[in-house]
Amino acid sequence: MRMIHICNIFFIVLMIMQGVRSDPQAEELLRQCSNSNTTNDLSIFFSNFNKTFGDMRKQLSNAHFATAYSTDVFGLVQCRNYLSNADCVACFDAGLTQIKHDCPQADGAHLIYQGCFLRYEARNFYKQISFEDSTGVCINNRTAPKPTAFKPAVEELITDLITATPKIKSFFAALKRQFFDGGPTAIATVYVVAQCVENISRSDCHTCLSRAYINVQPCPPRAGGSSVDAGCFLRYSDTSFFADNDVTDITLYVEGGSSNKKTPLIMGLIGGLCLVLLLLALLLWYRLLRKPKKAERGDILGVTKLQGAIIYNYKDLKSATNNFSVEYKVGEGGFGDVYKGIIANGNKVAVKKLDVVTSKEKTDFESEVRLISNVHHRNVLRLLGCSGKGPVQLLVYEYMENGSLDTFLYGDKRGTLSWKQRFDIILGIARDFGLARLLPKDQSHLTTRFAGTLGYTAPEYAIHGHLSEKVDTYGYGIVVLEIISGRRCSDMMNEHLTESLLQYAWKLYDNGKHFKLIDETLDPSEYHFNNAKKVIEIALKCTQSPVSLRPAMSEVVVMLVNDGSLEQRPPNKPKFVQMSKNIDDDDSSTSTATAQSISNATATFTKFTGR
């Protein structure tokens, strides 16, 4: 009786295995058992094995990817995203049954079906992307119709998937595309899927799929083929193996997508409309700017309503900040500490505390504050005025409840700014950024000595004190690079601490790798690569050398709002790039007071809008 019972169990297992192999999703592509188990107590090892796989099976009830660990047993399972959850669990069960049957004494194994991938090891393998036995499998010997057209169609789709899949959050993409043979009617359809395991990096996903492509390349024009590895899966066929609603739109992830295929007529109409709107906006702005305004006398009770620079009472500001107490301190910068001030009527201001030494510097300081306080823009934090007592000087700004732009780019709110919000800020700053033009016409060289951050300052001004509108253009270009990359201009971009953000941006441009500069927290579906590339190139144009090559800020606005790509000559790299480091003017013969004031007003104290 016992022998009959054992035979019945064996028969049932055999029937299960036969049923599994008849399911196309459970078609085996690769199987490997590790060396015999070296664990002293096999019962403990397989107890942990069962815990690991039991945990992963539970996760598959609402997922297509799962990992689990239980005392020296690391496990991973991944189903193709086009499977239902029930089919995913069924594929997992079939694979687990086969692993137990084929690798009964192994301390590790991997099994890859068309529909799913199972693996366990006695070590952490989660970052591994390649097997020694990785291979391409040509599904059958049937040749696809019109092989001369089929092969390039397969290669084109796979190439697109290799580019797009690493940029997609789930690391999965499915495509189908009809192909033609010179006539108006499609002769067949190609179906292609690419997938990476979800716990590897984007770059590893791209590397793995590139290798998989090499493995599967010999297969076309045969009708189907797959390539499998530790980190990815690739499959093509001339027959459908996934539903139509599982097809992925990869237009946003592939350079030169459908947005480049719009008709010239539509693009011309849109461009013309934008130009008309821009001219109307500039005309309205010009009229408003020339409209005479009645000057108001201000005091500490009404600072947020005042126009022009206000000289405030030092004692009032000291009281408003509770004697510059630590609990009122909200930030630090190259110029000094920033405090929240609560004035007599309950309104809030931001007070920045500076150290200015000589009377000459104090006079220049106040004149520059009057200059910059005339600038009003919804994206730029307004400088209301100043105050001073002895060597201590105070700047008074509008107060922001939401924090400054750097909080959203580098601080605890990083990743919350969308592409549209960043572009709106970039465009808004461009429309009111030419502060150097507000200086007297005979004052193009300044010698005010001041300590601050040089990262935003044009080299010709930092070294020679030459001030022009193009100094603003340079600083604007640096700010744009920060907004696009989510990096400070002072960040060192290599392990040797010798490459600034600007140098890094130019290097990427020279190598045609603009996309690597884009903040990795941005969702690629929010923007088109060509638009981001255009903004980066505009920023680089703003930092060109010689100075005459830099565009005026009005030209920058036109380039930003123009939907077309840049048709002008490529940017010209500056001869040298000034690192963004804090320096003391004891080591410098010239000052960057105005340009640094501008940079702080735009970069450190830029309003966050649209939230």
Secondary structure by P-SEA (a helix, b strand, c coil): caaaaaaaaaaaaaaaaaaaaacccccccbbbbccccccccaaaaaaaaaaaaaaaaaaaccccccccccccbbbbbbccccccaaaaaaaaaaaaaaaaaacccccccccccccccccccccccccccccccbbbbccccccccaaaaaaaaaaaaaaaaaaccccccccbbbbbbbbbcccccccbbbbbbbbccccccaaaaaaaaaaaaaaacccccccccccccccbbbbbcccccccccccccccccccccccccccaaaaaaaaaaaaaaaaaaaaaaaaaaacbbbbbbbcccccccccccccccaaaaaaaaccccccccccccccbbbbbbbccccbbbbbbbbbbccaaaaaaaaaaaaaaaacccccccccccccccccbbbbbccccccccccccccccccccccaaaaaaaaaaaaacccccccccccccccccccccccccccccccccccccaaaaaaaaaaaaaaaaccccccccccccccccaaaaaaaaaaacccccccccccccccccaaaaaaaaaaaaaaacccccccccaaaaaaaaaccccccccccccccccccbbbbbcccccccaaaaaaaaaacccccccccc
